[in-house]
Amino acid sequence: MEKEIIKRSFGTHDGSFHADEVCACALLLLYDLIDKDKIYRSRDQTTINQCEYVCDVGGIYDPKIKRFDHHQKEYNGELASAGMILLYLKNQAFMDQTLFDHLNYSLIKNVDAHDIGKTENKGYSFSQIITNFIPIDYNASAKERLSAFLKAVEFSYNHLKRMQERFFYSKKCSHKVKKAMEPNQKYLLFEESIPWLDAFFESGGESHKALFVVMPTQSHYKLRAIPPDSNSRMKVRFPLPLEWAGLHGEDLQKVSKIDGAIFCHKGRFISIWKTKEDAIKALKYVFKKAGIDYGNDL
């Protein structure tokens, strides 16, 4: 007689583990679909058959029966188990398209690519970080390997949770960015520190005429140059003055003639000022020196 499915259980293969099944497990935990004490690592088919969710083992990809393997020759797609689970969560309405895209393009897509050997990332990737959780001793026991797997899952769970929380917070702030953009001035002024860059470009920022952002940063204010587009974040539309580059405190105060000067990055993309009034003085300095007409903007 066939044994009953263990509700809220997760099954994957034993032995070495990789970021795709680790992330798949973490995602299911994040959306409260499995229990941590019902995670099984085995290649025994009887054990696998009892699990509600099976990832990266079993030779079946069928979301209807919660089977997510990509190793069988019949499967010709480019998803590994992490991408399969992420897609499943979207299709089951646990997340919308925007969150799916964020998690996919920020992390999961590269995890899958690494697993199937198609990654172009030559640096130390998230997948390699997860691999480092594997016991160093090749003769580690099954218990030790399960413990290591669970540590990797916990690490991934916390990382994914923070990614999701950061995404939601950024979305919650997007209306404030749109409001700051409405005057269509040569700068954006914020009265609180919020994530603005993504929302700015998602709201048509590439064609907006703003060159700088003035925003609180802890107890001070920053004057930050805006990138030309969302794909050129290390570049700026207009740099801060060359004579400010790398200066601190009194040196920057002397050059700028602004008493509240604190620091200007040598890359000339950001500077810090004691107050909002100081940051606006700095902005006026930049515009006047460059001959930029800001009209009644300031």
C-alpha positions in Angstrom: 0.0 0.0 0.0 1.3 3.5 -0.9 2.1 5.7 2.1 0.2 9.0 2.5 1.8 12.3 1.6 3.3 14.1 4.6 1.6 17.4 4.6 3.9 20.5 4.5 7.0 18.4 3.8 9.9 19.0 1.5 12.1 16.5 -0.2 15.3 16.8 -2.1 18.4 14.7 -2.8 21.0 13.8 -0.3 24.8 14.3 -0.7 26.2 17.7 -1.8 23.7 20.5 -2.2 23.5 23.6 -4.4 21.9 27.0 -4.2 18.9 26.1 -6.4 17.3 23.5 -4.1 18.4 25.5 -1.1 16.6 28.6 -2.4 13.6 26.5 -3.4 13.3 25.2 0.1 13.9 28.8 1.5 11.1 30.2 -0.7 8.6 27.6 0.4 9.5 28.3 4.0 9.2 32.0 3.4 5.6 31.6 2.1 4.8 29.2 4.9 4.1 26.2 2.6 6.4 23.7 4.4 7.7 23.0 7.9 11.4 23.1 8.8 11.1 19.8 10.8 9.7 18.1 7.7 12.7 18.6 5.4 14.0 15.3 4.0 17.2 14.7 2.0 17.2 11.3 0.3 17.3 9.5 -3.1 15.1 6.7 -1.7 12.0 6.9 -3.9 9.7 5.8 -1.1 10.8 8.7 1.0 10.6 11.1 -1.9 7.1 9.9 -2.8 5.9 10.8 0.7 6.9 14.5 0.4 4.4 17.1 -0.5 7.0 19.2 -2.4 9.9 17.6 -4.2 12.7 19.7 -5.6 15.8 18.8 -7.7 15.2 15.1 -7.6 12.7 12.6 -8.8 12.8 13.2 -12.6 9.5 15.0 -12.8 8.6 18.6 -13.4 4.9 19.0 -12.8 3.7 21.9 -10.6 0.2 20.4 -10.4 1.6 17.6 -8.3 4.3 19.8 -6.7 7.3 18.1 -8.4 10.1 20.4 -9.5 13.1 18.6 -11.0 15.0 19.7 -14.1 17.5 16.9 -14.6 15.4 14.6 -16.8 16.1 14.6 -20.5 12.5 15.5 -21.3 12.9 18.9 -19.8 14.5 21.5 -22.1 13.9 24.7 -20.2 16.5 26.8 -18.4 15.0 26.8 -15.0 16.5 24.9 -12.1 14.5 24.1 -8.9 14.7 27.6 -7.5 13.3 29.2 -10.6 10.6 26.5 -10.8 9.5 27.2 -7.3 9.5 31.0 -7.8 7.4 30.6 -10.9 5.1 28.3 -9.0 4.6 30.9 -6.3 3.8 33.5 -8.9 1.3 31.3 -10.7 -0.3 30.4 -7.4 -0.8 34.1 -6.7 1.6 34.2 -3.7 3.4 37.1 -5.4 2.7 39.5 -8.3 4.7 40.0 -11.4 6.7 42.9 -10.0 8.0 41.0 -7.0 8.6 37.9 -9.2 10.7 40.0 -11.5 12.6 41.6 -8.7 13.5 38.3 -7.0 14.1 36.5 -10.3 16.5 39.1 -11.9 18.2 40.0 -8.6 19.0 36.5 -7.5 17.1 33.4 -8.7 17.9 33.6 -12.4 21.6 33.6 -11.7 21.2 30.8 -9.2 19.5 28.7 -11.9 22.1 29.6 -14.5 24.9 28.6 -12.2 23.3 25.3 -11.5 22.8 24.4 -15.2 26.3 25.7 -16.2 25.2 28.8 -18.1 26.3 31.6 -15.7 28.5 34.4 -17.0 29.3 35.6 -13.5 33.0 35.3 -13.0 33.0 36.7 -9.5 32.2 35.1 -6.2 28.4 34.4 -6.6 25.6 33.7 -4.2 25.7 30.1 -5.4 29.3 29.8 -4.4 28.5 31.2 -1.0 25.9 28.5 -0.5 28.3 25.8 -1.7 30.6 27.0 1.1 28.1 25.6 3.6 28.8 22.1 2.4 30.9 20.2 5.0 34.6 20.4 4.3 35.0 16.7 5.2 34.0 14.6 2.2 33.2 11.8 4.7 30.7 13.9 6.7 27.7 11.9 8.0 24.2 12.3 6.7 23.3 14.1 9.9 26.1 16.6 9.4 25.1 17.2 5.8 21.5 17.8 6.8 22.6 20.2 9.5 24.7 22.1 6.9 21.8 22.1 4.4 19.5 23.6 7.1 22.1 26.3 7.9 22.3 27.2 4.2 18.5 27.3 4.0 18.3 29.6 7.0 20.9 31.9 5.4 19.0 32.0 2.1 15.6 32.4 3.9 16.9 35.5 5.8 18.4 36.9 2.6 15.2 36.4 0.6 13.1 37.8 3.4 15.2 41.0 3.5 15.1 41.3 -0.2 11.3 41.0 -0.2 10.9 43.5 2.8 13.3 46.0 1.1 11.2 45.6 -2.2 7.9 46.3 -0.4 9.4 49.3 1.5 10.7 50.8 -1.7 7.3 50.4 -3.4 5.7 52.0 -0.4 7.9 55.1 -0.8 7.4 55.4 -4.6 4.5 57.9 -4.3 6.9 60.3 -2.4 9.4 60.1 -5.3 6.6 60.8 -7.8 5.5 63.8 -5.8 9.1 65.1 -5.7 9.3 64.8 -9.4 6.1 66.7 -10.1 7.5 70.2 -10.2 10.0 69.0 -12.9 12.8 71.0 -11.5 16.5 70.5 -11.9 16.7 68.9 -8.5 14.6 66.6 -6.2 14.1 67.6 -2.6 13.1 65.1 0.1 12.3 65.8 3.7 13.1 62.2 4.8 15.6 59.6 3.7 13.9 57.0 1.4 14.9 54.7 -1.4 14.4 56.8 -4.5 16.6 55.7 -7.4 14.5 52.7 -8.7 11.2 54.6 -8.3 12.6 57.6 -10.0 13.5 55.7 -13.2 10.4 53.6 -13.0 8.4 56.8 -13.0 10.0 58.2 -16.2 13.2 59.6 -14.5 15.3 59.1 -17.6 13.6 62.0 -19.3 13.2 64.1 -16.1 15.5 67.2 -16.0 16.6 66.7 -12.4 20.4 66.6 -12.0 20.7 66.3 -8.2 18.9 65.0 -5.1 18.9 66.8 -1.8 17.9 64.4 1.0 18.5 63.8 4.8 21.1 61.3 5.7 21.0 60.5 9.5 21.6 63.9 11.2 22.8 65.7 8.0 21.9 66.3 4.4 23.4 64.9 1.2 23.6 66.5 -2.2 23.8 63.6 -4.7 24.2 63.6 -8.4 21.6 61.6 -10.4 22.7 58.9 -12.9 21.8 59.3 -16.5 19.7 56.1 -16.5 19.0 53.0 -14.5 21.7 51.0 -16.2 24.5 53.6 -15.6 24.3 54.0 -11.9 28.0 54.6 -11.4 27.8 57.6 -13.8 26.2 61.0 -13.2 24.3 63.5 -15.3 26.4 66.3 -13.9 29.3 65.9 -11.5 30.0 68.0 -8.4 32.8 70.6 -8.8 36.3 69.2 -9.3 37.7 71.5 -6.6 35.5 69.7 -4.0 36.7 66.2 -4.9 37.9 64.3 -1.8 37.8 67.3 0.6 36.6 67.1 4.2 35.6 69.6 6.9 37.5 72.9 6.9 39.2 72.2 3.5 35.7 71.9 1.9 34.4 74.8 3.8 37.2 77.1 2.6 36.7 76.1 -1.1 32.9 76.1 -1.1 32.6 79.0 1.3 29.8 77.1 3.1 30.3 76.7 6.8 28.2 73.5 6.9 30.4 71.5 4.5 31.4 68.1 5.8 32.6 65.9 2.9 32.7 65.5 -0.9 33.5 62.1 -2.4 36.4 62.1 -4.8 34.2 60.5 -7.4 32.2 63.8 -7.3 28.8 62.1 -7.1 27.9 62.8 -3.5 28.6 65.4 -0.8 27.5 65.7 2.8 26.3 69.0 4.5 25.2 69.8 8.1 21.7 71.1 7.2 19.2 71.2 4.4 20.0 74.9 4.0 23.7 74.1 3.6 22.9 71.4 1.0 20.8 73.9 -1.0 23.6 76.5 -0.8 25.9 73.8 -2.2 23.4 73.1 -5.0 23.2 76.8 -5.9 27.0 76.9 -5.9 27.1 74.0 -8.4 24.5 75.6 -10.7 26.1 79.0 -10.7 29.6 77.7 -11.3 28.4 75.7 -14.2 26.2 78.5 -15.6 23.1 76.4 -15.3 19.9 78.5 -15.1 17.7 77.2 -12.4 15.2 80.0 -12.6 12.8 79.9 -9.7 13.6 76.3 -8.8 15.6 77.4 -5.7 
